[in-house]
Amino acid sequence: MTAVIEISGLHKTFRGWRRGPKVALDGFDMVVEAGQVHGFLGPNGSGKTTTLRALLGLVHADSGDMRILGTTSADYIHVAHRVGAIVESPAFFGNLSGQRTLELLAMAGGVPRKRVEETLVAVGLRDRGEDLVKSYSLGMKQRLAVASALLKQPELLILDEPANGLDPAGIHEMRSLVRELASRGVTILISSHLLDEIEQVCDSMTIISRGRRVTHGPVAQVLAQHDKGEYSVRVADPAGALEAIAAAGGSARLNEGKLVVSGVTDASWITQTLGTAGHWLTELTALTPDLESVFLDVTGTRPGNGLMSDVDDGWQPPAPAGRAEIEIEVTR
Ligand SMILES: Nc1ncnc2c1ncn2[C@@H]1O[C@H](COP(=O)(O)OP(=O)(O)OP(=O)(O)O)[C@@H](O)[C@H]1O
């Protein structure tokens, strides 16, 4: 596969006046292959927008290499017409129609006028194209934003939080639109906090935390890597079953009246072990990890014992290279 985006060792520190320097990117790496819908995930303040802005030349990175459509960031201008991006929510004039908005953008960008109609169809706004933007719902404004990014028929589309603030129907529409564009061969990099959406719509993903990549790969592969081989088991006597699993050399714990058995490669071992000890199973469920649990684990943001963690507040410049642990600010 061909890489459409390649980022390696990206560093960016903002020189703040009041709170001192802020390390936004700390040697960040990311690869997005052609034809993929690639999810870009991370907690608040982890560096997603800074990455996208650096990629598009909107902010100057301190160091690191970036290639977009095979071109270095210094030559981005030569491939800019092949990239569509919505990084900061675009503001539209409410008193213009969606169609007129796109016509003006097409004129300014030297894009043939017929693309206006095509993009309105592509984002499902043709029937409302002549209505004023101020009458649009948030979801329709988001789709108009996507339409504006599609005018140039980009090979690569970069969307920062496209489903932000949308209701379930709007999220569903945005998901369909992304899949539709992907089926036409557009590579899409999409940053989002909606983990369920990313799990449903993306082929591959990168998770960033504190300016560094903490996991990446095909979504199914990332989930499989975090599969702990856990099964939830319902039996009449969970405590007795726990002892039976331990006596057979297995690992288990009790959770809400059920037994959770870990590190199992073959579920029949559980049925056999418990059956032999006289514990008859009434339920056996594989506990496969979802993206939310992987995200909470790899970013260190899983709330525990009533504590909330936040990776942004209190984040100081990193210690010299070599320190591996992640500090988490914990507030009660
Ligand atoms: N212009 C700026 N000046 C100072 N600090 C900044 C600036 N832009 C971003 N930062 C800081 O850099 C860090 C990364 O911010 P960034 O916006 O890239 O995170 P993010 O992952 O996009 O967050 P969110 O999910 O909340 O949008 C944060 O600590 C943020 O406060």
Ligand as a Chemical Component Dictionary entry (heavy atoms), coordinates in Angstrom:
data_LIG
# 
_chem_comp.id                   LIG 
_chem_comp.type                 NON-POLYMER 
_chem_comp.pdbx_formal_charge   0 
_chem_comp.three_letter_code    LIG 
# 
loop_
_chem_comp_atom.comp_id 
_chem_comp_atom.atom_id 
_chem_comp_atom.alt_atom_id 
_chem_comp_atom.type_symbol 
_chem_comp_atom.charge 
_chem_comp_atom.model_Cartn_x 
_chem_comp_atom.model_Cartn_y 
_chem_comp_atom.model_Cartn_z 
_chem_comp_atom.pdbx_ordinal 
LIG N1  N1  N 0 -1.897 28.210 20.100 1  
LIG C1  C1  C 0 -1.601 27.542 21.204 2  
LIG N2  N2  N 0 -0.921 28.147 22.217 3  
LIG C2  C2  C 0 -0.599 27.485 23.333 4  
LIG N3  N3  N 0 -0.900 26.201 23.555 5  
LIG C3  C3  C 0 -1.576 25.537 22.594 6  
LIG C4  C4  C 0 -1.968 26.170 21.380 7  
LIG N4  N4  N 0 -2.618 25.261 20.616 8  
LIG C5  C5  C 0 -2.650 24.129 21.333 9  
LIG N5  N5  N 0 -2.017 24.288 22.508 10 
LIG C6  C6  C 0 -1.823 23.274 23.541 11 
LIG O1  O1  O 0 -1.239 22.146 22.919 12 
LIG C7  C7  C 0 -1.794 20.954 23.452 13 
LIG C8  C8  C 0 -2.392 20.151 22.320 14 
LIG O2  O2  O 0 -3.537 20.859 21.837 15 
LIG P1  P1  P 0 -4.419 20.302 20.637 16 
LIG O3  O3  O 0 -5.436 21.341 20.349 17 
LIG O4  O4  O 0 -3.540 19.873 19.530 18 
LIG O5  O5  O 0 -5.076 19.028 21.302 19 
LIG P2  P2  P 0 -6.310 18.151 20.793 20 
LIG O6  O6  O 0 -5.882 16.740 20.932 21 
LIG O7  O7  O 0 -6.731 18.604 19.444 22 
LIG O8  O8  O 0 -7.397 18.506 21.882 23 
LIG P3  P3  P 0 -9.004 18.478 21.784 24 
LIG O9  O9  O 0 -9.392 17.053 21.618 25 
LIG O10 O10 O 0 -9.420 19.035 23.105 26 
LIG O11 O11 O 0 -9.389 19.345 20.623 27 
LIG C9  C9  C 0 -2.816 21.369 24.499 28 
LIG O12 O12 O 0 -2.200 21.327 25.755 29 
LIG C10 C10 C 0 -3.149 22.798 24.120 30 
LIG O13 O13 O 0 -3.504 23.549 25.257 31 
# 
loop_
_chem_comp_bond.comp_id 
_chem_comp_bond.atom_id_1 
_chem_comp_bond.atom_id_2 
_chem_comp_bond.value_order 
_chem_comp_bond.pdbx_ordinal 
LIG N1  C1  SING 1  
LIG C1  N2  SING 2  
LIG C1  C4  DOUB 3  
LIG N2  C2  DOUB 4  
LIG C2  N3  SING 5  
LIG N3  C3  DOUB 6  
LIG C3  C4  SING 7  
LIG C3  N5  SING 8  
LIG C4  N4  SING 9  
LIG N4  C5  DOUB 10 
LIG C5  N5  SING 11 
LIG N5  C6  SING 12 
LIG C6  O1  SING 13 
LIG C6  C10 SING 14 
LIG O1  C7  SING 15 
LIG C7  C8  SING 16 
LIG C7  C9  SING 17 
LIG C8  O2  SING 18 
LIG O2  P1  SING 19 
LIG P1  O3  DOUB 20 
LIG P1  O4  SING 21 
LIG P1  O5  SING 22 
LIG O5  P2  SING 23 
LIG P2  O6  DOUB 24 
LIG P2  O7  SING 25 
LIG P2  O8  SING 26 
LIG O8  P3  SING 27 
LIG P3  O9  DOUB 28 
LIG P3  O10 SING 29 
LIG P3  O11 SING 30 
LIG C9  O12 SING 31 
LIG C9  C10 SING 32 
LIG C10 O13 SING 33 
# 
